[in-house]
Amino acid sequence: MLCAVNNDGKLLAFKVNELPELAKGKGNKIFGIDSKRFDKREEFLIGVTVVAPEQNLLVWSGDRKMTLKFADLKELSR
């Protein structure tokens, strides 16, 4: 699973083979961030990782932390 989080705390998880590819070799689109919001630094990507089936994802936010199992991430991606 590919997991990405933005500065608003939104977590996106999906299968790696479902990563949208932009036309004409312009790369991949992981998170749909409006270009105006990005230019103003109102919204941006702060982390990306890949989680294998035998792994967990540890998410930190200030003093809080949460562990998401691979099965939890699969449920998020539906």
The 8 nearest C-alpha neighbors of each residue, nearest first, counted from 0:
[[1, 14, 50, 13, 15, 49, 2, 12],
 [0, 2, 49, 15, 13, 12, 48, 14],
 [3, 1, 12, 48, 11, 47, 49, 0],
 [4, 2, 47, 11, 46, 10, 12, 48],
 [3, 5, 10, 46, 9, 45, 44, 8],
 [6, 4, 44, 45, 7, 8, 43, 9],
 [5, 7, 8, 43, 45, 42, 44, 4],
 [8, 6, 5, 9, 42, 4, 43, 41],
 [9, 7, 6, 5, 4, 10, 60, 45],
 [10, 8, 4, 5, 7, 11, 6, 3],
 [11, 9, 4, 3, 8, 12, 2, 5],
 [10, 12, 3, 2, 4, 9, 13, 76],
 [13, 11, 2, 76, 1, 72, 0, 75],
 [14, 12, 76, 0, 1, 15, 2, 17],
 [13, 15, 0, 17, 16, 1, 12, 18],
 [14, 16, 1, 17, 18, 0, 13, 49],
 [15, 17, 14, 18, 13, 19, 0, 1],
 [18, 16, 14, 15, 19, 13, 20, 1],
 [17, 19, 15, 16, 20, 29, 27, 14],
 [20, 18, 28, 27, 17, 21, 29, 16],
 [21, 19, 27, 26, 28, 18, 22, 25],
 [20, 22, 25, 27, 26, 24, 19, 28],
 [21, 23, 24, 25, 20, 26, 27, 19],
 [24, 22, 25, 21, 26, 20, 27, 19],
 [23, 25, 26, 22, 21, 20, 27, 28],
 [26, 24, 21, 23, 22, 27, 20, 28],
 [27, 25, 24, 21, 20, 28, 22, 23],
 [26, 28, 20, 21, 19, 29, 18, 25],
 [27, 29, 19, 30, 20, 21, 26, 31],
 [28, 30, 27, 18, 31, 19, 3, 11],
 [29, 31, 32, 28, 3, 44, 11, 5],
 [32, 30, 33, 29, 28, 34, 43, 44],
 [33, 31, 30, 34, 37, 42, 43, 36],
 [32, 34, 36, 35, 37, 31, 42, 38],
 [33, 35, 37, 36, 38, 32, 39, 42],
 [34, 36, 38, 37, 33, 39, 32, 40],
 [37, 35, 41, 39, 33, 34, 38, 42],
 [36, 38, 40, 34, 42, 35, 39, 43],
 [39, 37, 35, 40, 36, 34, 41, 42],
 [38, 40, 36, 37, 41, 35, 42, 34],
 [41, 39, 37, 38, 42, 36, 43, 35],
 [42, 40, 36, 39, 37, 43, 38, 6],
 [43, 41, 37, 40, 36, 6, 32, 5],
 [42, 44, 5, 37, 6, 45, 40, 41],
 [43, 45, 5, 46, 4, 6, 42, 3],
 [46, 44, 5, 4, 6, 43, 47, 3],
 [45, 47, 4, 3, 44, 48, 5, 2],
 [48, 46, 3, 2, 4, 49, 45, 1],
 [49, 47, 2, 1, 50, 3, 46, 0],
 [48, 50, 1, 0, 2, 51, 47, 15],
 [51, 49, 0, 54, 1, 48, 52, 56],
 [50, 52, 54, 53, 0, 49, 69, 55],
 [53, 51, 54, 69, 50, 70, 0, 55],
 [54, 52, 51, 55, 69, 50, 68, 70],
 [55, 53, 51, 52, 50, 69, 56, 68],
 [56, 54, 68, 67, 69, 57, 66, 50],
 [55, 57, 67, 66, 58, 68, 50, 54],
 [56, 58, 66, 65, 67, 55, 59, 64],
 [57, 59, 65, 64, 66, 56, 60, 67],
 [60, 58, 64, 63, 61, 65, 57, 62],
 [61, 59, 63, 62, 64, 58, 8, 65],
 [60, 62, 63, 59, 64, 58, 65, 8],
 [61, 63, 60, 64, 59, 65, 58, 57],
 [64, 62, 60, 61, 59, 65, 58, 66],
 [63, 65, 59, 58, 60, 62, 66, 57],
 [64, 66, 58, 57, 67, 59, 63, 56],
 [67, 65, 57, 56, 58, 68, 55, 64],
 [68, 66, 56, 55, 71, 57, 65, 69],
 [67, 69, 55, 71, 70, 56, 66, 72],
 [68, 70, 72, 71, 52, 55, 73, 54],
 [71, 69, 73, 68, 72, 74, 52, 67],
 [72, 70, 74, 68, 69, 73, 67, 75],
 [73, 71, 75, 69, 74, 70, 12, 76],
 [72, 74, 70, 76, 71, 75, 69, 77],
 [73, 75, 71, 72, 76, 77, 70, 69],
 [76, 74, 72, 73, 77, 12, 71, 11],
 [75, 77, 13, 73, 12, 74, 72, 11],
 [76, 74, 75, 73, 13, 12, 72, 14]]
